[in-house]
Amino acid sequence: MHRDDASPHRQLDNAHVWHPFTAMSPYVLEDAPIITHAEGFHLFDEQGRRYLDGHSSLWCNVHGHRVSELDAALIEQIGRVSHSTLLGIANDRSIELAAELVKLAPEGLTRVFYTDCGAAGVEAALKMAWQYHRQKPVSEDRRLFACLDQSYHGDTVGAVSVGGIDQFHSLFGGMTFPALRLPTPAAALAPPPHQVPLETILSQTEHLLDQHAQELAAVIVEPLVQAAAGVLVHPPGYLRELRRLTKSRGILLIADEIAVGFGRTGTLLACEQEEVVPDLLVLSKGLTGGYLPLAATLATEEIFAAFGGQPWEGRTFFHGHTYTGNPLACAVALASIRRFETHGVLENARLIEQRLAARLSHWKSSSPPWMSHVGEVRHRGTMAALDLVAKHEPLTLFPREMRAGHRVTLACRKRGVILRNIGDTVILYPAPAMPLELVNELLDCVAESIAEVMAALGS
Ligand SMILES: Cc1ncc(COP(=O)(O)O)c(C=O)c1O
């Protein structure tokens, strides 16, 4: 099961904790760090080893760890109340946060519904869209949802239904509802010969929407970047066009900004960059600066109005979670939003974007030997991805059992950086507030780790 010298925590972890998205053969976790504390942008394990948090603790950390204002907001709130429900009564922090979110969201999203993780926020948006069409002034029985190829919106059954990553989602086909898959616009930025012109993608999209115009309740999309698909970047103009195509057919647009919101694309929200107002907007991850689980589904006044009426009329949104609008999570979210303004976080995110662009293009042009094992390189804002390949010409992937991406993650860990690969794609996801010298360290570490692993694989 584990080495005899494994720490008591390692033995108990191997014995009892079932880790998400993790192959649970005991040897896999044998050396996985057990994090005990953090400081700034570093995590420390129980052996006292220090790791740079290169994936923002799964894409949610914004300002670093143990940030004094955020810690103080939580401590202050603990001194008042840690939890009280929003079912039928209110709490002060969730009200203040809702008002703040309405201010920072695209104009017209005026109603805030809280849940406690990204998937639950998506689930709420899907159910709202379904119920809205039935209860709007001229009711319609729209039963179909559409998502993009390779989309990821979370792991609950509704969110999986609008998922397009076969490795994660196909097994659950029997328990999910069918969804229409639209072509991903990322193909417009793929290298030849895989590139598809944006006009072709849009006309295919329009055709599919036309075929199902009367059935579609909503299209769900990650604005600008499909993060979990491996940082698939969308070409400029796609989101705006998708908004136009959906609006003109009475189809709602759900923007999932769980991974791309809160500075990851260089603006607070990604929708801003195309001046798009979705009908429903889902926020989570960076909403609390990466401190506590919280999600918010924002809706327009028009959608909200369809749920009005007396209790006996049955128009209520019968959906909610025990920890909905948790005051601790809302308090730290308020402190996190304030810090965006006081600490120039967006300016820093834009510097990170420039640094990633410069270093990645230098790797491409200087072409060190290990770059012969890097296929596509994609980046946008503070997010970047490198696809590992066995060979460029002809394009040959590594056999899955070689676990090339995982090996690079382990090589990074040995050098004191925590990252998470998605298959053979290495993902860099520094926090929007990470100082540039640490971003440089992250990049150096990735380059050295890929070089080491490729040499070891005998390439
Ligand atoms: C775009 C997107 N939507 C939804 C989710 C699900 O969020 P959670 O893991 O908090 O349920 C994720 C998580 O990575 C995500 O990246």
PDBQT file of the ligand as one rigid body, heavy atoms in Angstrom, charges set to zero:
ROOT
HETATM    1  C1  LIG A 501     -15.716  26.472 -16.686  1.00  0.00    +0.000 C 
HETATM    2  C2  LIG A 501     -16.039  25.696 -15.455  1.00  0.00    +0.000 A 
HETATM    3  N1  LIG A 501     -17.335  25.546 -15.121  1.00  0.00    +0.000 NA
HETATM    4  C3  LIG A 501     -17.684  24.881 -14.003  1.00  0.00    +0.000 A 
HETATM    5  C4  LIG A 501     -16.737  24.315 -13.181  1.00  0.00    +0.000 A 
HETATM    6  C5  LIG A 501     -17.153  23.561 -11.964  1.00  0.00    +0.000 C 
HETATM    7  O1  LIG A 501     -16.835  24.267 -10.803  1.00  0.00    +0.000 OA
HETATM    8  P1  LIG A 501     -16.741  23.479  -9.413  1.00  0.00    +0.000 P 
HETATM    9  O2  LIG A 501     -15.550  22.580  -9.526  1.00  0.00    +0.000 OA
HETATM   10  O3  LIG A 501     -16.582  24.544  -8.385  1.00  0.00    +0.000 OA
HETATM   11  O4  LIG A 501     -18.010  22.718  -9.281  1.00  0.00    +0.000 OA
HETATM   12  C6  LIG A 501     -15.384  24.441 -13.503  1.00  0.00    +0.000 A 
HETATM   13  C7  LIG A 501     -14.338  23.842 -12.664  1.00  0.00    +0.000 C 
HETATM   14  O5  LIG A 501     -13.188  23.725 -13.016  1.00  0.00    +0.000 OA
HETATM   15  C8  LIG A 501     -15.027  25.141 -14.684  1.00  0.00    +0.000 A 
HETATM   16  O6  LIG A 501     -13.738  25.270 -15.059  1.00  0.00    +0.000 OA
ENDROOT
TORSDOF 0
